[in-house]
């Protein structure tokens, strides 16, 4: 089962809505020069984090969520609402 399946799906969809030509790309984060490259990198991270153990997945998901907020792709309130869809204690 995917880690945070609803969150992963919605975050990916929000990236694709803003950047329809984006595709997952691994880059050294220090060489990313614009928002489109960051969006491609975040798509890559969302795919890759599914392969990791729980603590690392959580760190990566937090990074993706924070970056998406900085890019204006999602608000903190939206982030919290979407994250709750994957939690048992709604």
N, C-alpha and C positions, 0 to 999 in steps of 0.2 A: 504494500500500500504506500502511495506517495506521502512524503512528509508535508503536512499542511497542504493537502490537495486543493482546497478552495482558494487559499491565499496564493499559492503558486499559480493557479489558473488565472485568477483575477489580476495579479501583478503582471504576468506575461501579457494578458490582453490589454492592459493599460499601456504598456510599452508599445505594443503593436498598433494601438489606436493612434498614438502620437507619432510613431515612427514605423509606418507600414512596410518599409523596405529593410527593417532591421532583421538580423539573424544572429544566432549565438556565435560569439567570437571570443576566443581566449586572447587576452592582451596583458602585458605588464601594466598594471593600473597607473604607474608613474609615467607611462607614455601616452595615455589617453588625452587627446587634445580638444575634444568637443563633446557635446551632449549625445550626439548620435553614436559615437564610439562607446560612450558609457552605457547607453541603452543596450547596445549589442553585447557588451561585457556582462551586464546584469542578466540578460537572457541566458548567457552561457552559465553564469553562477546559479541561476534557478534550476537549470538542467543538472549541473554537476552536484549540487548540494544533496540531491537525492541519493547519491552513492556513499555518503559519509555516515559516520556514527553520530548519535544524537547531539552531543555537545557542539561538535563542529558544525553540524547542520544549523543549529540554532544561532551560532555566531554569524554564519554566512547569511542566513535569512534576515537577521537584524541589520547587517550591513546593506543588503539589498533594499530593505524597507527604508532605512535612513537616507540612502542615496536617492531613492525615488522621491522622497519628500523634498530633498534639496533641489531636485530637478523640476519640482512642481507637478510631478505625474500623479501624485496622490497626497491627500492631507493626512495629518496624524489621526484625525477622527475617523476617516475612511479606513485607514490602516487598522485601527483598533477594532472597528466593526467587522471587517473582513477576517481578521485573525480569530475573532470569537466564533466564527462559523466552524472552525476546526477544533474547538475546545469542547470538552465534555460538560463543563459546568456553566453553560450559557445562562 
